[in-house]
Amino acid sequence: MHGMPFHHPAPPRMRGRALPWILAAIAIAASAWWCLAPQTIPAAVRGALPASPKAIPEVYKWKDDKGRVQYTSTPPTDRPYETLRYDPNMNVVPSVVPPASQP
């Protein structure tokens, strides 16, 4: 038994302090995941969460030198623009299976 180190368990009051830190770390990681990569969250979970800012990207509307309206993902630096929210699910028609014809 000489060569084996003796392990001292943490005092009970120290063990109770780790739980809030672990929960806080999990909450921070989940928040980062929701904000930075919402499309990778499983669909069942994603449906129960509010929309992430990354889930509805911003689109910028502005006019070029010839007066034509432009839509881009980055705002122009030299002219006024309007910030729009683009919902990728808007105007999406789900596939519908027609009813079976009856003889």
VMD Tcl script that builds the backbone (N, CA, C; Angstrom):
set m [mol new atoms 309]
animate dup $m
set s [atomselect $m all]
$s set {name element resname resid chain x y z} {
  {N N MET 1 A 0.813 -1.191 0.000}
  {CA C MET 1 A 0.000 0.000 0.000}
  {C C MET 1 A 0.852 1.248 0.000}
  {N N HIS 2 A 2.138 1.078 0.046}
  {CA C HIS 2 A 3.013 2.245 0.103}
  {C C HIS 2 A 3.007 3.049 -1.180}
  {N N GLY 3 A 2.931 2.359 -2.336}
  {CA C GLY 3 A 3.033 3.037 -3.615}
  {C C GLY 3 A 1.730 3.678 -4.095}
  {N N MET 4 A 0.597 3.437 -3.447}
  {CA C MET 4 A -0.679 3.967 -3.911}
  {C C MET 4 A -1.000 5.266 -3.173}
  {N N PRO 5 A -1.307 6.314 -3.913}
  {CA C PRO 5 A -1.648 7.583 -3.254}
  {C C PRO 5 A -3.012 7.466 -2.573}
  {N N PHE 6 A -3.148 8.171 -1.500}
  {CA C PHE 6 A -4.399 8.177 -0.753}
  {C C PHE 6 A -5.267 9.296 -1.287}
  {N N HIS 7 A -6.492 8.968 -1.669}
  {CA C HIS 7 A -7.415 9.957 -2.244}
  {C C HIS 7 A -8.289 10.513 -1.133}
  {N N HIS 8 A -8.266 11.824 -0.989}
  {CA C HIS 8 A -9.126 12.484 -0.012}
  {C C HIS 8 A -10.380 12.960 -0.728}
  {N N PRO 9 A -11.558 12.461 -0.327}
  {CA C PRO 9 A -12.782 12.958 -0.971}
  {C C PRO 9 A -13.025 14.410 -0.622}
  {N N ALA 10 A -13.692 15.118 -1.532}
  {CA C ALA 10 A -13.995 16.528 -1.282}
  {C C ALA 10 A -14.958 16.632 -0.103}
  {N N PRO 11 A -14.797 17.659 0.711}
  {CA C PRO 11 A -15.736 17.858 1.810}
  {C C PRO 11 A -17.145 18.060 1.249}
  {N N PRO 12 A -18.182 17.656 2.001}
  {CA C PRO 12 A -19.558 17.771 1.499}
  {C C PRO 12 A -19.915 19.180 1.044}
  {N N ARG 13 A -19.442 20.201 1.703}
  {CA C ARG 13 A -19.807 21.568 1.311}
  {C C ARG 13 A -19.189 21.954 -0.038}
  {N N MET 14 A -18.070 21.354 -0.410}
  {CA C MET 14 A -17.436 21.630 -1.698}
  {C C MET 14 A -18.198 20.954 -2.838}
  {N N ARG 15 A -18.728 19.756 -2.598}
  {CA C ARG 15 A -19.464 19.039 -3.637}
  {C C ARG 15 A -20.723 19.802 -4.035}
  {N N GLY 16 A -21.391 20.417 -3.103}
  {CA C GLY 16 A -22.614 21.166 -3.379}
  {C C GLY 16 A -22.371 22.435 -4.168}
  {N N ARG 17 A -21.187 22.962 -4.150}
  {CA C ARG 17 A -20.870 24.194 -4.881}
  {C C ARG 17 A -20.621 23.954 -6.360}
  {N N ALA 18 A -20.299 22.753 -6.723}
  {CA C ALA 18 A -20.002 22.457 -8.135}
  {C C ALA 18 A -21.271 22.426 -8.979}
  {N N LEU 19 A -22.394 21.987 -8.419}
  {CA C LEU 19 A -23.621 21.849 -9.189}
  {C C LEU 19 A -24.069 23.157 -9.840}
  {N N PRO 20 A -24.122 24.285 -9.128}
  {CA C PRO 20 A -24.516 25.532 -9.812}
  {C C PRO 20 A -23.578 25.900 -10.957}
  {N N TRP 21 A -22.301 25.645 -10.800}
  {CA C TRP 21 A -21.337 25.958 -11.856}
  {C C TRP 21 A -21.551 25.057 -13.070}
  {N N ILE 22 A -21.839 23.793 -12.820}
  {CA C ILE 22 A -22.098 22.860 -13.923}
  {C C ILE 22 A -23.367 23.264 -14.665}
  {N N LEU 23 A -24.427 23.597 -13.924}
  {CA C LEU 23 A -25.679 24.028 -14.546}
  {C C LEU 23 A -25.497 25.323 -15.338}
  {N N ALA 24 A -24.715 26.251 -14.798}
  {CA C ALA 24 A -24.444 27.509 -15.505}
  {C C ALA 24 A -23.677 27.239 -16.799}
  {N N ALA 25 A -22.705 26.333 -16.754}
  {CA C ALA 25 A -21.928 26.004 -17.956}
  {C C ALA 25 A -22.824 25.357 -19.018}
  {N N ILE 26 A -23.730 24.487 -18.594}
  {CA C ILE 26 A -24.657 23.857 -19.537}
  {C C ILE 26 A -25.573 24.908 -20.156}
  {N N ALA 27 A -26.076 25.834 -19.336}
  {CA C ALA 27 A -26.962 26.887 -19.848}
  {C C ALA 27 A -26.237 27.782 -20.847}
  {N N ILE 28 A -24.998 28.132 -20.566}
  {CA C ILE 28 A -24.212 28.974 -21.475}
  {C C ILE 28 A -23.957 28.237 -22.786}
  {N N ALA 29 A -23.611 26.962 -22.697}
  {CA C ALA 29 A -23.356 26.175 -23.912}
  {C C ALA 29 A -24.625 26.043 -24.747}
  {N N ALA 30 A -25.758 25.799 -24.096}
  {CA C ALA 30 A -27.023 25.670 -24.822}
  {C C ALA 30 A -27.416 26.987 -25.478}
  {N N SER 31 A -27.189 28.098 -24.788}
  {CA C SER 31 A -27.498 29.415 -25.354}
  {C C SER 31 A -26.638 29.696 -26.578}
  {N N ALA 32 A -25.372 29.362 -26.487}
  {CA C ALA 32 A -24.470 29.573 -27.621}
  {C C ALA 32 A -24.892 28.711 -28.802}
  {N N TRP 33 A -25.257 27.474 -28.536}
  {CA C TRP 33 A -25.712 26.573 -29.595}
  {C C TRP 33 A -26.965 27.135 -30.256}
  {N N TRP 34 A -27.928 27.593 -29.462}
  {CA C TRP 34 A -29.186 28.144 -29.979}
  {C C TRP 34 A -28.924 29.381 -30.831}
  {N N CYS 35 A -27.992 30.221 -30.404}
  {CA C CYS 35 A -27.732 31.480 -31.090}
  {C C CYS 35 A -26.856 31.301 -32.336}
  {N N LEU 36 A -25.823 30.461 -32.233}
  {CA C LEU 36 A -24.836 30.366 -33.309}
  {C C LEU 36 A -25.144 29.310 -34.373}
  {N N ALA 37 A -25.807 28.238 -33.993}
  {CA C ALA 37 A -26.068 27.170 -34.968}
  {C C ALA 37 A -27.454 26.560 -34.740}
  {N N PRO 38 A -28.517 27.361 -34.839}
  {CA C PRO 38 A -29.849 26.832 -34.536}
  {C C PRO 38 A -30.304 25.720 -35.475}
  {N N GLN 39 A -29.786 25.687 -36.699}
  {CA C GLN 39 A -30.201 24.671 -37.657}
  {C C GLN 39 A -29.696 23.288 -37.277}
  {N N THR 40 A -28.720 23.187 -36.363}
  {CA C THR 40 A -28.195 21.883 -35.960}
  {C C THR 40 A -28.923 21.311 -34.747}
  {N N ILE 41 A -29.819 22.065 -34.158}
  {CA C ILE 41 A -30.594 21.573 -33.016}
  {C C ILE 41 A -31.659 20.618 -33.549}
  {N N PRO 42 A -31.869 19.473 -32.886}
  {CA C PRO 42 A -32.891 18.531 -33.365}
  {C C PRO 42 A -34.246 19.212 -33.538}
  {N N ALA 43 A -34.966 18.845 -34.574}
  {CA C ALA 43 A -36.236 19.496 -34.924}
  {C C ALA 43 A -37.245 19.457 -33.782}
  {N N ALA 44 A -37.304 18.361 -33.044}
  {CA C ALA 44 A -38.264 18.260 -31.934}
  {C C ALA 44 A -37.985 19.303 -30.863}
  {N N VAL 45 A -36.726 19.581 -30.613}
  {CA C VAL 45 A -36.342 20.586 -29.617}
  {C C VAL 45 A -36.482 21.981 -30.204}
  {N N ARG 46 A -36.068 22.138 -31.450}
  {CA C ARG 46 A -36.099 23.447 -32.118}
  {C C ARG 46 A -37.512 24.006 -32.178}
  {N N GLY 47 A -38.518 23.141 -32.357}
  {CA C GLY 47 A -39.898 23.589 -32.422}
  {C C GLY 47 A -40.394 24.175 -31.113}
  {N N ALA 48 A -39.830 23.758 -29.999}
  {CA C ALA 48 A -40.258 24.241 -28.686}
  {C C ALA 48 A -39.532 25.519 -28.272}
  {N N LEU 49 A -38.486 25.901 -29.009}
  {CA C LEU 49 A -37.687 27.074 -28.652}
  {C C LEU 49 A -38.144 28.305 -29.437}
  {N N PRO 50 A -37.922 29.494 -28.878}
  {CA C PRO 50 A -38.189 30.697 -29.680}
  {C C PRO 50 A -37.184 30.771 -30.826}
  {N N ALA 51 A -37.518 31.517 -31.855}
  {CA C ALA 51 A -36.632 31.636 -33.020}
  {C C ALA 51 A -35.328 32.314 -32.633}
  {N N SER 52 A -34.246 31.751 -33.085}
  {CA C SER 52 A -32.925 32.319 -32.855}
  {C C SER 52 A -32.705 33.494 -33.805}
  {N N PRO 53 A -31.901 34.480 -33.401}
  {CA C PRO 53 A -31.596 35.579 -34.324}
  {C C PRO 53 A -30.955 35.079 -35.627}
  {N N LYS 54 A -30.210 33.982 -35.559}
  {CA C LYS 54 A -29.581 33.426 -36.759}
  {C C LYS 54 A -30.582 32.666 -37.617}
  {N N ALA 55 A -31.696 32.249 -37.023}
  {CA C ALA 55 A -32.687 31.492 -37.784}
  {C C ALA 55 A -33.433 32.394 -38.758}
  {N N ILE 56 A -33.548 33.674 -38.443}
  {CA C ILE 56 A -34.211 34.626 -39.328}
  {C C ILE 56 A -33.167 35.694 -39.688}
  {N N PRO 57 A -32.402 35.464 -40.741}
  {CA C PRO 57 A -31.316 36.384 -41.084}
  {C C PRO 57 A -31.818 37.741 -41.583}
  {N N GLU 58 A -30.970 38.737 -41.424}
  {CA C GLU 58 A -31.294 40.070 -41.919}
  {C C GLU 58 A -30.970 40.176 -43.405}
  {N N VAL 59 A -31.800 40.911 -44.115}
  {CA C VAL 59 A -31.581 41.205 -45.533}
  {C C VAL 59 A -31.627 42.724 -45.658}
  {N N TYR 60 A -30.761 43.270 -46.490}
  {CA C TYR 60 A -30.680 44.721 -46.645}
  {C C TYR 60 A -31.208 45.119 -48.017}
  {N N LYS 61 A -32.095 46.098 -48.019}
  {CA C LYS 61 A -32.708 46.592 -49.250}
  {C C LYS 61 A -32.170 47.999 -49.496}
  {N N TRP 62 A -31.658 48.239 -50.699}
  {CA C TRP 62 A -31.099 49.543 -51.029}
  {C C TRP 62 A -31.143 49.744 -52.537}
  {N N LYS 63 A -30.864 50.974 -52.966}
  {CA C LYS 63 A -30.860 51.285 -54.403}
  {C C LYS 63 A -29.430 51.538 -54.861}
  {N N ASP 64 A -29.118 50.981 -56.036}
  {CA C ASP 64 A -27.779 51.191 -56.597}
  {C C ASP 64 A -27.721 52.529 -57.335}
  {N N ASP 65 A -26.598 52.805 -57.990}
  {CA C ASP 65 A -26.388 54.080 -58.682}
  {C C ASP 65 A -27.409 54.331 -59.803}
  {N N LYS 66 A -27.974 53.277 -60.356}
  {CA C LYS 66 A -28.951 53.423 -61.437}
  {C C LYS 66 A -30.389 53.424 -60.915}
  {N N GLY 67 A -30.553 53.411 -59.585}
  {CA C GLY 67 A -31.887 53.452 -58.992}
  {C C GLY 67 A -32.582 52.108 -58.898}
  {N N ARG 68 A -31.868 51.033 -59.208}
  {CA C ARG 68 A -32.464 49.695 -59.119}
  {C C ARG 68 A -32.413 49.205 -57.670}
  {N N VAL 69 A -33.473 48.551 -57.251}
  {CA C VAL 69 A -33.533 48.010 -55.885}
  {C C VAL 69 A -32.660 46.765 -55.798}
  {N N GLN 70 A -31.853 46.712 -54.751}
  {CA C GLN 70 A -30.956 45.576 -54.511}
  {C C GLN 70 A -31.281 44.970 -53.148}
  {N N TYR 71 A -31.140 43.647 -53.047}
  {CA C TYR 71 A -31.291 42.932 -51.782}
  {C C TYR 71 A -29.999 42.167 -51.551}
  {N N THR 72 A -29.358 42.417 -50.402}
  {CA C THR 72 A -28.097 41.748 -50.106}
  {C C THR 72 A -28.065 41.309 -48.646}
  {N N SER 73 A -27.114 40.424 -48.334}
  {CA C SER 73 A -26.960 39.955 -46.951}
  {C C SER 73 A -26.030 40.858 -46.146}
  {N N THR 74 A -25.345 41.774 -46.825}
  {CA C THR 74 A -24.509 42.759 -46.123}
  {C C THR 74 A -24.962 44.158 -46.531}
  {N N PRO 75 A -24.994 45.091 -45.590}
  {CA C PRO 75 A -25.470 46.435 -45.932}
  {C C PRO 75 A -24.435 47.210 -46.743}
  {N N PRO 76 A -24.889 48.110 -47.592}
  {CA C PRO 76 A -23.933 48.960 -48.317}
  {C C PRO 76 A -23.307 49.954 -47.344}
  {N N THR 77 A -22.110 50.376 -47.653}
  {CA C THR 77 A -21.412 51.311 -46.754}
  {C C THR 77 A -21.571 52.768 -47.181}
  {N N ASP 78 A -22.020 52.988 -48.418}
  {CA C ASP 78 A -22.022 54.351 -48.950}
  {C C ASP 78 A -23.406 54.907 -49.278}
  {N N ARG 79 A -24.457 54.285 -48.825}
  {CA C ARG 79 A -25.807 54.765 -49.146}
  {C C ARG 79 A -26.798 54.269 -48.099}
  {N N PRO 80 A -27.959 54.916 -48.026}
  {CA C PRO 80 A -28.966 54.464 -47.067}
  {C C PRO 80 A -29.539 53.101 -47.472}
  {N N TYR 81 A -29.997 52.369 -46.491}
  {CA C TYR 81 A -30.573 51.051 -46.740}
  {C C TYR 81 A -31.651 50.769 -45.700}
  {N N GLU 82 A -32.452 49.763 -45.994}
  {CA C GLU 82 A -33.518 49.334 -45.090}
  {C C GLU 82 A -33.191 47.908 -44.637}
  {N N THR 83 A -33.317 47.644 -43.344}
  {CA C THR 83 A -33.056 46.311 -42.819}
  {C C THR 83 A -34.367 45.534 -42.781}
  {N N LEU 84 A -34.360 44.369 -43.404}
  {CA C LEU 84 A -35.537 43.505 -43.446}
  {C C LEU 84 A -35.205 42.189 -42.757}
  {N N ARG 85 A -36.208 41.545 -42.225}
  {CA C ARG 85 A -36.041 40.197 -41.669}
  {C C ARG 85 A -36.612 39.213 -42.669}
  {N N TYR 86 A -35.800 38.296 -43.093}
  {CA C TYR 86 A -36.202 37.294 -44.071}
  {C C TYR 86 A -36.523 35.998 -43.339}
  {N N ASP 87 A -37.737 35.537 -43.454}
  {CA C ASP 87 A -38.138 34.275 -42.850}
  {C C ASP 87 A -38.040 33.201 -43.922}
  {N N PRO 88 A -37.077 32.283 -43.788}
  {CA C PRO 88 A -36.899 31.273 -44.834}
  {C C PRO 88 A -38.100 30.345 -44.996}
  {N N ASN 89 A -39.008 30.304 -44.025}
  {CA C ASN 89 A -40.182 29.437 -44.130}
  {C C ASN 89 A -41.372 30.137 -44.774}
  {N N MET 90 A -41.228 31.414 -45.061}
  {CA C MET 90 A -42.334 32.151 -45.656}
  {C C MET 90 A -42.467 31.761 -47.124}
  {N N ASN 91 A -43.686 31.648 -47.578}
  {CA C ASN 91 A -44.000 31.292 -48.959}
  {C C ASN 91 A -43.523 29.888 -49.334}
  {N N VAL 92 A -43.419 29.034 -48.345}
  {CA C VAL 92 A -43.060 27.645 -48.609}
  {C C VAL 92 A -44.343 26.835 -48.541}
  {N N VAL 93 A -44.631 26.145 -49.608}
  {CA C VAL 93 A -45.837 25.324 -49.646}
  {C C VAL 93 A -45.419 23.891 -49.338}
  {N N PRO 94 A -45.998 23.312 -48.292}
  {CA C PRO 94 A -45.637 21.923 -47.992}
  {C C PRO 94 A -46.145 20.991 -49.083}
  {N N SER 95 A -45.461 19.890 -49.256}
  {CA C SER 95 A -45.905 18.950 -50.272}
  {C C SER 95 A -47.224 18.324 -49.821}
  {N N VAL 96 A -48.117 18.188 -50.762}
  {CA C VAL 96 A -49.438 17.643 -50.465}
  {C C VAL 96 A -49.668 16.440 -51.370}
  {N N VAL 97 A -50.092 15.381 -50.763}
  {CA C VAL 97 A -50.408 14.188 -51.543}
  {C C VAL 97 A -51.875 14.284 -51.914}
  {N N PRO 98 A -52.191 14.268 -53.210}
  {CA C PRO 98 A -53.598 14.355 -53.602}
  {C C PRO 98 A -54.361 13.133 -53.125}
  {N N PRO 99 A -55.639 13.313 -52.832}
  {CA C PRO 99 A -56.411 12.139 -52.392}
  {C C PRO 99 A -56.508 11.128 -53.514}
  {N N ALA 100 A -56.603 9.876 -53.130}
  {CA C ALA 100 A -56.713 8.801 -54.124}
  {C C ALA 100 A -58.037 8.952 -54.866}
  {N N SER 101 A -57.971 8.780 -56.169}
  {CA C SER 101 A -59.220 8.898 -56.963}
  {C C SER 101 A -60.097 7.694 -56.687}
  {N N GLN 102 A -61.369 7.957 -56.621}
  {CA C GLN 102 A -62.329 6.879 -56.350}
  {C C GLN 102 A -62.929 6.390 -57.666}
  {N N PRO 103 A -63.076 5.084 -57.826}
  {CA C PRO 103 A -63.628 4.536 -59.094}
  {C C PRO 103 A -65.086 4.839 -59.286}
}
mol reanalyze $m
mol bondsrecalc $m
mol representation Tube
mol addrep $m
